[in-house]
Every structure is written in structure tokens, then in C-alpha cells.
Amino acid sequence: MATGVLLLVLGAWLGGDALVRGEGRTPWLSLSGLLLVVPLVVAFTLRPAVFAGADRLLVRNPFRTITLPWRSVEGARAGYSSEVLAGGGKYQLWAIPVSLRQRKRASRQQARAAAEDVSGRAPVGVRRGDTLADSGRAPSDQAIDDIRELAERHATRPGAQGQPTARWAWEVLAPAAVGAVLLIVLASTG
């Protein structure tokens, strides 16, 4: 998010300077470039979010907003990306990043724990005396577990019934498309 804000500030500074001090076609090129780039920066840095309510899970990805009633959620997993399975579809959670380095470290720790525990009674990944935070567990795994638990707990609520719905984020797509068209027109008219 900090990178997104920094990019927006940088774009406002450079684009604003070109708009105010630019000559000829420069202000128009700057305006169309800002119109293309600003929505994309917002979409990929500030927009992604996951909201878990009593009746549904709301997933805001860069170009779509997905509403998943808890009853439709069939599962959640974190592999190379965080995903929710619902209504026969698979929806990625852009706001819950997966650390592959953390995953490799956790796998090594699980292998070491299994090798050290010859009795086979300790759960794999957690050695005796370790807390959950020390076990090398990735934060995305905890978020996925929370989503699973919320889906199980709230699936029977009357408001949690229904099918998943997805809508395009026209507030991001429309200005970016207008900016792209303006840039193409300005570039082709030389």
C-alpha cells in the first residue's frame, strides 16, 4: 500500500508539473497517461481487500468485486496463491499474499520435526515447546483457517444463503480504458 501511495504522489508531482508547465501536446499526453496509470496503480496496490461479515465474504480484487455467501463457500486454501472455492468456482484473494519463502521454511521445519519425533505422536510442524507463532506458520495460512472457520460457523445463518456473485470494477476499468484510447489517439496523430 505504501508503494501505491508513493507511486500516486510521484505521478501527481510529475503529471501535475507536465500539465501546468508543459507546452504543445505535453499536457494532453500527461493527462491521458495519468488517466491510464492512476486507476491501475490504485487497482493493484490499494484496492485489493477481503471483508468477512456475518453473512458473506466480500473479495475486492483489482478488476472484480466478488460476494460469496458463507453457505456457498466450499473451502479455502493457500498454495501459490490464496483461494476460496465457492459455488463450483475458484476465486483468488489478492489481499492475502502468500510467502513462498515462509512456505519453504515451514516445510523444512516440518520435515525436521518429523525426523526428530520418533514416537510419531507430535503433530508435524509443531515440536514440543513450540508455540504456533514459532512453528514457521505463514500468516496466509492463519487467514485461510479463519475463513474456513467463519464459513463453517455462519453457513446456517438465513442471510448467508445464495450463490456467489461477481461484478466488474468499472470504476477502475473505465478511466484506464479512456486513458489508453486517448494515448493511442494522441500517439497516432503525431
N, C-alpha and C positions, 0 to 999 in steps of 0.2 A: 504494500500500500504506500509505503514511503517513497518507493521508486516511482510509482504512478504520480504522486503529488509533485515530486521533483521534476518529472517529465512535463507535467502540465504547467508548472511555473516556468520552466525553460522555454516551452512552446509559447506561452503568453509573452514572455520577455522578447524572444526573437521575432515571433509573429507580430506582436504589437509594434515593435520597432520598425519592421518592414511595412506595416500598414500606415504608420504615421510618417516615416521619413522616406519611404520608397517612392520611386518615380516610374512613370510609364505603367507597365503591366505588373510590376512587382507587388503592389498592394493586392491586386486580384489573385495573383498566384499564392500570395501569403494567406489570404482569406480562404481560398479553396483548399490549400494544404492543411490549414488549421481545421477546417470543416471535415476533412477526411481523417486526420490523425487524432484529434481530441476525443471523438467518440470511441475510437479503437483503444486508446490508452485507458480510458475510463472502463471500457468493457473488459479488458484483460487484467486490470490491476485493482480497481475499486469496486466493480460491480459484483464479482462472484461472492455468494454468501449462501449459507444454509440456515434456515429458520425452522425449529421444531416446536410446534404448538401442540395443544391438546388434541386437535382433530386431524392435523395433517403436517406433512413435511413440505416446506417450500424451498425449492432449489433454484437459486439465481445464478445461471451460468452466463458467459459473455454474450451469447446471442439468443438465449431462450430462458424462459421462466417456467419451471415445472412444478405443478402442485400434485403431491402424492398423498391421498388419504391414507391413514395408517392401516386400514383394512386391506388396501391393495399392495402394501409392502410385503414382499415375499422373502427378502433377505438383503443383506448388506455385506460388502467385502472390501478389503484394502489389499491390493496387489501392486501392480504398477501404477494404478490409479484407484481412487476411492469411488465405489459404485454402489448404487441401490438398485435392486431388482424389484420391479413392481409391474403388475398388470401385463406380464409377458414381455416387458421391455427392460432395457438396461440403461440407467441414467448415471452419468458421471457427475461427481461432486467436485467441481473445480476449486471450491473454497477449502477443501480438506486435502492439503498436499501430502504426498507420500514420500518419505525419505528413504531412498534405496540404500544409502549408506547405513542408516539405522537398521534397516531390514537385514543387511548382511551381517552387521554386528550381532543382532538378536539371534540369527541363525547359528553363528559361531558359538554364542553363549549357550544356546540350547543343545548343541552337539557336545560341548564341554560338560554341561550339567548331566546329560545322559551318560556320558562316559565315566564321570566321577561317581554317579549313583548306581552302584552295582546291585542294590536291593530292588530297584525298579519302582519304588514307592513314591518318590518325589515327582511332582509334575514336571514335565520337560519345560525348560525355560526359566524355572524358578528354583534356585538352590536353597538349601536350608539357611535361614538367617537373612535372606534377601527380601527386600520389600518390593512391591510392584514397580515402584519408580526405579529401583536399582536393577531390575531384571532385563533392561535393554528394550523394553516395550515401546514401540513407536506411538507418538501422540495420535496419529491417524487410527491406529488400532483401537485406542480408547474411544475415540469419536464414533467409530463404526459400532463398537459394543454398545455405546449409549443409544445410537439409532435403533439397533436391534431391540434393546430393552424397552424403549419408548414404543416401538411398533407392537411388541407383544402386550404391553400394558394398556395401550389405548385403542387397540384394534376393535374392541367390542363397543366402544362409545357410539351413540347414534350419529353424531356429527362426523365420525371417521369413516363413513361408508362412501363408496363411489369409486370411480375409475380415475387413473392418472390423466391429467391434462397438461398440455404444453402450449405455450404461446411464444411467438417470435418477439424479440425485443426491438420493436420498430423505433423506439427512442434512441437506439444505438445505430441500427441499420440504415434508417432513412437519411440522417445527416451525413453519414460516411459515404453513402451512395451518391448523394448530391455533390459532396466534395470531390469524389472520384470523377464524376461526369464533368464537373467544372474544370478540373485539372486536365482531363483529356481534351475538352474543347479548347482550352487556352493553349495547350501544347500543340494541337493540330492547326490552330490558326496562326501560329508562329509570330 
